[in-house]
Amino acid sequence: MHVIDLHCDVLLRLYEAKGKLSFENAPELDTNYEKLIKGNVRVQAFAIFIWPNMDANEKFQAVLDQVYYFYTEVLGKNQNMKLIKEWSDFDTLQEGEIGALLTLEGVDAIGNDLKKLTILYELGVRSIGLTWNNANLAADGVGEPRGAGLTDFGREVVQFNNDHKILTDVSHLSENAFWDVMEEAKYPIASHSNAKAICDHPRNLSDKQVSAMFAKNGLVHVVYCPQFVKSEGDVTIDDLILHIDHLCSLGGVNHIGLGSDFDGISTKIIQLEDASMHPNLINELLKRYREDEVKGFAYQNFLNNLP
């Protein structure tokens, strides 16, 4: 069964390694070409992420450097990795090809300059989260104690997304910013978040937030980060499935997807340690859900709700 994974941080790993890691087969990477094949990953989303403490004058160049590695290391050296630049490109993927979707995790690097967002759109970015955990000129993230919502500029970013049929990712937003996005966004998505009712972590979504997402045909892609799955102790695939069970209980059977966060997490779920191990999750889900429902979680729900 194919998988669409809506979040990994391998571009950051390639950028920090300054070209010394091979995307094809570097064992240090949770997500590499060989592991994507083994894991039956049909489409992988590649997040662009920069640390908030980076010098402001260097941030946009760091974003462009990660885009460079996306085009040279991911696409350029692996002929079966295919750029997803239009939503219709999902329909033209051939057997054996893996789609590569570029996303942006936080708009820190553009300052308050929408021209830079236009450049990233032209380079292929099709999902944008306004923040990471910190605050920026668009909104507050979950780690900002102030917990404010969208700024006027943040609303401009969401409108840009709407106009260009870009997904607006809510995964790292403060709760107030989340509700502002729900008022503005045509295409909301949570690329890597779990259910707060199961694990009370600031990065997870409350039942009220989840229900609002589903009401707007937004998807919640469960994340494999152990701290967002269970508050303590070893974390198993069964623990992750509890989040899927809960999201289904809120009416989300057709609005659940996967967002691993591989290469952005230091600890792992047992038997779900890298991209090659997605089948372990699929096999456990098939013991509990109908095949068509599991196909939905794995890839079809996302395809059914494209902009």
N, C-alpha and C positions, 0 to 999 in steps of 0.2 A: 504494500500500500504506500503510495507516494505521500510525502509530507511537504507542507509549506511552513517554513520557520521564519517568523517575522522579526527576529532580533538576534544578532550576534555582534560581537565587538572585535572581530578579527582585523579590521582595518586599523584600529588603534594598535594592535599587536604588531602588524606589519610596519606601521609608521614608527613605532618606538624602536623596532629592530633595525631601522634604516636600511631595509632591503636585504637583510641577512637571513630572513626566514623565507622558505619556499612555501607558497600557498598550496602547491600541488601535494606535498607530502611531509611537511615539517611536523615531527611528532610533538613538538611543543604546543602546537595549535589544537584547540578543541575542534575547530572547524577548518578542515582543509579539503581539497578536492577529493582525495581518496576516501576520507571519512564521509563526505556528502554522498558519494556513490554507495558506500556500504550501508548508509542509513536511509537509503531510498528517498533522499531529499530532492524534490522536484524544483523547488524555488527556495533560495536563501536570500533573506534581506540582510544587507550589510550596512550597519549604522556608522555614521561619521560622528565621532565624539572627541571633544577636547576637554582637558581638565580646567575647571573654573579659575584656578590660581595661575594659569599661564598669562604671561604679559599680554595685555590687550592688543598691542601692535603686532603680535605674532599669531593671533588666533586664526584669522582668516587664511593666512598662509598654511597653517597646520591643517585646516580643513581641505585646502586644495592639494596638499601633499597626500592626504588620505585618499582623495579622489584619484590622484596619480597612481597610487598603489592598486586601487580598485581596477583601473583600466590596464595597467601594465602587468601586475602580478596575478590578479584574479582572472580577468578576461583575456589578457594578452598571451599568457603562457598556458592556457587550458582551453583548447579550441571548442570543447563542448559546454563551456560556461557561456551563456548567452545573456546579453544585456536586456533587461526588461525596462523599456523607456516609455512605453505606452501601455495602457491597461489591456489593449487588444493583443499585445505581444504574448499574453498567457495562452492565447488560442493557437499560436503558431509554433510553440515549442515542440520539437520533434522527439521521438523516442531516443533516450540516451543523453539528451541535452538537459542542463540544469540552468534554470533562470536565475539571474542575479539582479536584485532590486536594491537601489541605493536609497538610504534614509538618513535623516538628520536628527540627532538626539540633542536638542537644545539649540537655540538661536544666538547664543552668546557671541559667536564669531562674527555675526553681521552687524553688531552694534545696533544702530537704529536705521540701517541703510537697506531698504528693500531691493535696491539694484543688485546687491550681493545675493539676495534670495533668488532673483531672476537668473543670475549666472548659475547657481546651483540647480535650479529647475532645468535649465538648458543642458546641464551636465548629467541629468537623469534622476535627481532626487524626487521621489514621489510620495514620501511620508515625512512629516515634520512634527517633532515634539517641541513645544515652546521652551521647555526648561529641562535641565537635569535636576538634581536635588537642590541646587542653589537658586538664588534670585538673579534675574537679569532685567534688561530693559523691556521685556515683553510680559513677564509674569513672575510670580514666586513659585519655587519648587517646594516639594514636601519637607525639605530640610531647612527652609527659611522660617524662623520662629514667628515672624510677622504674619505669615500666612495670607498675604493679600492676593487679590485676583488679577485679572488681566489689566494691563495698562492700555492706554489708547493705541500705542504702537502694537501691543499684543493683539488687539482686535484687528489692526491692519494686517497682521500676519495671517490670522485666521481667514480674513476676507480674501487675501492672496491665495491661500490654500483652496478656498471655495471656488474662486474664479478659475483656477488651474486644475481642478479635480485632483488635488493633493489630499491625502489623508492627514487629519490633525490628531496627533498621538497625545493621549492624556496621561500616559503611564507615570510620569514624574511630577505632575502638577500638584500644587497645594489644593486643598478641597475647594476653597473659594475660586481659584483659577479654573478648576474643573467645571464648576457650575457656570462660570462665565463662558467657557468654551462650549458647553452644552447649549447655551442660548444662541451662539454664533455659528457653530461648525455644521456644515452639511455632511461631512464625512468623518465623524469621530471614530477613533479606534484606540484600544489599549494594547500596545504591541507586546508588553511583557508585565502583566500584573495578575495577582491572585485575589482570592476572596478574604476580606478582613474578618468575616464571621468565623472563618476556619483558623486563620492566623492573624492576630491583631498586630500588624506591622504598618507603619505609616505609608509604605509603598503599595499596600493593597487597597482594594476598593470596597467601600461599604455596600450593603445590600441596596441602599437607596441609589448610590451611584451606578451600580451594576444594572439595576432596573431601568434607570434613565438611559444608559447606553443601549440596552436592548430595545427600548421604545423608539430610539432613533436609528435602528438597524446598525448600531455600532457593535463591533466584535470585541470580546475580551480574550486575549491570547495568554494562556497560562504560562508562567515563567518557572524555570527549573532551579532558581536560586534557593538553596535550602532554607535560608533565613526568612524567605517569604512564603515558605510552605509549612513550616513547623517551628515553634518557638525554641525548642531545644531537643537535643539528642540526635541520633542518626536519622536521616530522612530517606524514605523509600518511595518507590513508584506508587505504592498504595496511598501514601500520604498525599502525593500530588493529585491522585484521582479523587480524593475527598473534595478538593477544590472544584473539580469538574462536576462532581455529583451535586455540590451546592449550587453552582451556576445553573445547572440543569433544573434544579428545584425552583429557581427564580424565572424559569421560562426561557433559558438560554440554549437549549439543545441545538438550535440553528445559528447561534451567535458565539460559539466558542472556537478558538484556534490555539495555535502553539507559538510560543516566543521564547526560545531556549535561554537566551542571554549567555550562550557559550562564548568563551574568551573574555567575558566580562565578570566572571564569578570565580572565586578562589576555592570554594568548596563545592561538592557535587552531590546530587542524589545518587544513592547506590544503584548501580546498573544503568545509570543514565548520565555517564560521565563525559561523553563527547557526542559529536554529531553522528557517529556510526551507530549509536545505541538507541536512536529513535524507535526502531522496531520493538525493543523491549517494552516501551510504553504502549505502542499500538497493540501488541499481543495481550497485554494486561487489560486494555480497554475492551478488546474483543470478547473477553470473558464476562464482561458486565453489560455491554451495550450491543445493539444490533449493528451489523456491518455498515449499513447506510449511515447510522449515527456516527460511528467512528470515522468513516470517510469524511463526514462533515467536519469533525474536530481536526482531522489531519490536513485537509486542504479544501474541501468543497464549500464549506461555509464562507471562507474568504472569497472564493471565486464567485459565489452567489451574491456577494455584497460589494463588488467593486464599484468605484465611482462611475 
